[in-house]
């Protein structure tokens, strides 16, 4: 009986011992992390301030706004200025776009509480005039802003051009006058005009470094000179070819003007044969390069073949060339003869005649060429290998469609990639689709 009684006592105590050890184990975790830390880590509302702020920075705006309604503390963090340094206003009309718009209530909240926090701002609008006008209305209300970067972007056709010129200029002037720290402005395809540029310069001359205003028909060379005269820190400038002139290049090359690092020129024609393009003299180009030896001169061409006559008949210090439409063999031959500073060349299309001689001439004369892309063109495998052999390992980017290459008696497509890889010093294959 005594042994049975002792056995019963041991069996009854076993579970208690087990529970006690579990409790001790739990306490041991608590001793490592601290019980308060353990409970805090389970409480999302008490996450450290900097952690919530970091999470909010990665959230899309809609999700961030939803998260701000979780509790009062998260709502307070939602309005911290650091979260409103960068903002993209998306303005789309349901009838013309499937993209969602920034909610009007949120826009008003931003204008009311965060206008003075905005520093990097862009407006994305669809093809409707209503969206562009809505963007102008928001700009008109940014009277307490300190914006550093401003971008006006039309995602489809340039809808800002449909806004009344006076309304657009008035809205933009509000930002130009109040910011006083603008360093980067991208306002392509807009009714920007010379008086607006003068306001910009008067208030932001010490800070402006980048100005992109291609396809702004109301800007004249005098407006560009106004910028160059006073914004001595300007490093990047983008404009249309119709503004470019010998006088402008010579002015940009004088000692009192800017030292450009990047000049982008868009050469565009929508009506074949209706635009006669002027010629820029070699002396004017030379003056610019002498004044700014490291300047990158980038030209984007969207012309028809018969409109190229004015270009590259004399030496031109262009560094990057992009042809968005077909370009003739003769034009490519001129590039090989007269573009010794060329670094990158992309040709979207050409006729049905092989470009062997033109590519070899480019390889011979353009000693700085490091990137090449060919779209709907033709070149024999032998001619292409000769081009690569002459350029060698300095071709860091080589994008050629497989359909471009014409097999010949010397090389098949299978052998071509091995031969090209040998001269480049790395494995290379032709592309199945364009990569530029």
N, C-alpha and C positions, 0 to 999 in steps of 0.2 A: 504493500500500500504506500509506503513511504517513497519508494522509487517511482511509483506511478505519479504521486503528487508532485515530486520534483520535476518529472518530465513535463507535466502539465504546466508548471510554472515557467519552465524554459520556453515551451512552445508559445505561451502567452506573451512572453517578453520579447520574442524574436521580431514580431512586427514593429514593436515600439523602437527596438534598436535600429531597424531598417529605416523607419521614419526619421529617427534622430540623425542618422548618417546622411540622409537626403537633405535634411535641413542644414546640417553642417556644410554639405557640398554647395548648397545654394549660398550660404553665408560666405564661403570661400570665394565665389565669383563676386559677391558684393564687396568683399575686402579688396579685390583687385581693382574693380572699376569704381567702387563706391556706390552704395544703393541709390543715392540721389542721381548720380550719373546714369545709372541703369534705367531709372524711371524717366529721366530727361530724354534719353535717346529714343524712348518709345513715344514721346510727346512731340508731334510735329509742330505744334504751336509754340514750343519753347526751343526750337532749333536756334543755334547762334545766329546773330544778326547777319554776319558776313556770309554764312552758308546760304541763307534764304536769298540774300542779294545775288549771290553767284548763280543760284538756280534760276532766279528770275531773268538774269541776263541771257540765259540760253533758251528760254521759253519763247515761242511765237507770241505775238502781241495778244491774240485772242485768248490763249491759254493763260497768259500772265494776268489778263484782266479777270478771268474766272478765278484764278488762284487768289486774287486780292480780296475776294468775298468770303474766304474761308474764316478769317478772324480779323479783329481790329489791328493786331500787330502786323499781319501780312499786308493789310491795306495801307498801313503807314509806310511799310517798306516799298510798296508799289509806287509811292509818290516821292521816293528819294531821288534827288536830282541826278545821281549817277546813272539811273536807268533811262533818263530822257536826254542824254547827250546826243544820241543817234536816233533818228526817227524817219521812217519812210511813209509819207502820206500816199495811200493808194486810192485813186478816185476813178471809179468805173460806173457806167450807167447799165442797169440790168438789161435794158433793151439792146445794147450794143456790145456787151462783154459778158463772158461767163465768169470773170474774175470777181472776187469779193472786194468790197470797198471798206476803207477804214470807217467805222461807225461814226455818224455825225456827232453823237453825244460825246464820244471819246475825243473827237477833234476839238470840240468846245472846251472840254476839260483841260486838254493840253494847252490851248490858247490862254485859258484863265490861270492855270497853275504852273505851267512849265515853259512858257514862251521864252523866259530869260535863261532857261537851262539848255535849250536847243543849240547844238553846235554843228552837227553834221546832218543836214536835212536834204531829202530828195522828194520830189513829187512825181509819181508815176500816174499818167493819165491815159485813158483809152482814146479812141478816134473821135469821140464826141466833143462838140464845142462846150457842152454843159460841164463836162469834167474839167476842161481847161479853165473855164470861167470860175469853177469852184476852187481850183488851185489859186487863181488870182485873188479870190476873196479871202482865202486863208492868209496869203502873203500880206494882204492889206492890213491884217490884224496883228501882225508880228511887230508891234511898235516897241516892245521891250526886249528884243532879241539880241543875241551876241553870236550870230552864226559865223562859222569859219568855212564850212563847205556847203555849197548850194548846187543842186542839180534839178533841172526840169527835163523830164524824160517822157516822150510820147511813145507808147508801146506799139502803136500802129502807125497810121499816117499822122503827120505833124499837126495835131489839133490846136496847138497854141497859136498857129498862124491864122486861125479863124476868129480869135478874140480881137475885139477892137483894140487898135494900137494904143490909144490913149489909156484905156483901162489896164492893159498889160504894163505899160510904162509906169503908170501910177502905183500899181501894186509892187513892182520890182523896186521902185524908188524908196518905198517904205523900208525894205530890207537893206538897201544900199546905204541909206542915211543912218539907220539905227544900229547896224551891226558894228561898223568901224574896225572889224578884224577879219574880214573875208580874205581867205587865202586861195581858195579853189572854187571856180565857178564853171559849170557846164550848162549852157543854155543854147544848144543847137536847135535849129528849126523854130525860131521864135521871132516876133516882131521887135526885137531889141533894136534901139536906134542910137545915134550919136549923143543926143542929150542925156540919155540914160547912162551911157558910158562915162560921160563927164561927171555925173553924180557919183557913180561908182568910184572913180579916180579921186574925186575930191575928199571922199571919206575913208578910203581903204588903200591909199597909195603906198603905205609903208608895209602892208601885209600881203598884197595880191601876188601870187606866184604862178597860178595856172588859170588860163582863160580859154575856154572852148566855146566858139560861137560860129560854127559852120552853118551855112544856109540861113543867115540872118540878112535878108535883102536890104534892110534899112540902115545897116552899118556901112560907112564909107571908109576909104583909106585915111581920111582926116580923123575919124573916130579911133582907128587903130593907133595913129600917131599920138593922139591924146593920151592913150594908155602907155605907149612907149616912152613918152616924154616924162611922165611922172611916176610910173610904177617900176622903179629901177630894180626891184627884186623879182620881176617877172621871169620865169624860167621856161614855161610851156605856153605855146600859143597855137590855137587851131582856127583856121578860117577857110573861106572859099577862094578859089583861084581868081574869081572876078575882082576881088579886093586887092590881090597881089599886084604890085607894079614895081618898076625900077626905082621910082622915087621912094616907095615904102621900104624896099630892101636897103637902099642907101641910107635912109634915115635910121633904120634899125641897126645899121653898121657904124654909126658915129659914136664917138667916145661917151657922149652924155646919155646914150640910150642903153637899153637892156642888153644883158649878155645871155642870149637864149641858149637853152640846152635841147629843146625839142620844138620843131616847127612842123605842124601838120597842115597839109593843103589838100582840100577835097576838090577834085576836078569833075564836075557833074554836068550832064546834059540829058534832059528829058525829051527834047524835040530834035531829032537828028537833022543836021543841016541848017538849023535856025540860029545856032550860036557860033560866032566866029571868035576863036580864042586868040588872045594876044600873045606875043613872045616876050620873054624876059631875057635881057642881055646877059652875056657871060660876065661882064664886068660887075654887074650888080650882084650876081651870085658870089663871085670871088670876094667882093667886099664883105659880104655877110660872113663867109667862112674865115676870112682874115680876122674879123672882129670877134667871132665866136668859133674857134677852131674845132671844138668838140660837138658842135651842134648836129643833131639828127634831123634831117629833112625828110619827112615822110609824105608821100603823095599817094592818094587813093584816086584811081581813075574809073569813072563810070561813063565812058564815051562810046560812040559808035566808030567803026574803023575809019570812016572818012573824016573824022574830026581830030585826028592826032597830028595833023600836019605841022602845027605850031610848036611841037614839043621835041626836045632832045636833038635839035639840029646843031646845037653847039654844046660844049662841055657843060654839064649840069651836076652840081655836087649833091644830088639826091642820095640818100642812104637806104631808104626802104620804099619799095614800089609794089603796089597792089593793083591788079587789073581785074575789075569786077565783071567786065564784058570781054568779048573777043578782041584780040589785038593782032595786028598783021605781022608777017615775017619781017617786013621792012622796018617796022617800029622796033621790034626786038633787036634787029641788027644795029639800029642807031643807039640803043641802050648799051650794047656791047662796046660801041665805039666811044660814047660820050658820057658814061656814068662811072668814072673810076672809083668813086667812094661807095659804090653800092655794097650793102651788107645783106639785104634780104630782097628776094624777088618771088612774087606769087602771080601766076598767070592762070586765070580762070578758064580761058578758052582761046583757041586759035583755029585757023583753017585746016585743011586736010593735007598740007604739005609738011614734010618732016622738018624739024627745027635743028638738025644736027649742026650746021654751020653757025647758026646764031648762038647756040649754047656754047660751042667751042670758043667763039669770039668773046663771049661773056666770061668764060673761065680764064682766058688769056689776059683780058684787060681789067677785070674787076677783082683785084687781088685781095679785097676785104670780104668777098662774098662768103657767108657762113650758113645761109639758109635759102632753100629753093623749094618751090611747090609748083607742080604743073597739073592742070585739070584736064579739060577736053582738048588735048593737043596730040601731036604725033612726033615721035623721035625713034630712030632705029636703035636697036640694042647696042650696035657697034658705036654709034655716035654718042649714046648716053654714057657708055663705059669710058669713052675718051674724055668726055666732060668731067666725070667723077675722078678719073685718073689725074687730070690737070689740077683739079681743086684739092684732091687729097683729103687728109684728115681734118682740114679746117671746116668742112661741111658738117656742122653740128646738127642741122635739121635738113632732111631730104625726104620730101613727100611727093611721090609720083604714083599716079594711078596705073594699075596694071594694064589697062586698056590703052594707055598712052604708048607703050613700048611695042615696037614692031620687030618681031624676030627676023634675023637675016642668016646668011650662010655661015657667019662666024660664031654667033651666039644665039642660043635658045633662051627662053625665059628661065628654065631650070638652072642653066649655067650662069645666067646674068647675075642672080642674087649672090652667088659665091664670089664672082669677080668683083662686083661692087663692094661687097663686105671686105674683101682683101684690101682694097684701096682706101676705104673709110677707116679701117682698123677696128671695126665692130660688126656684129651681125646686122644685116639689113635685108628687108623684103619690100617689094612694091606694095602699095596700099590697095585695099579692096574698095575703099571709099575715101573722099577727101578728108584731111585732118586739120586743115587750116580754117 
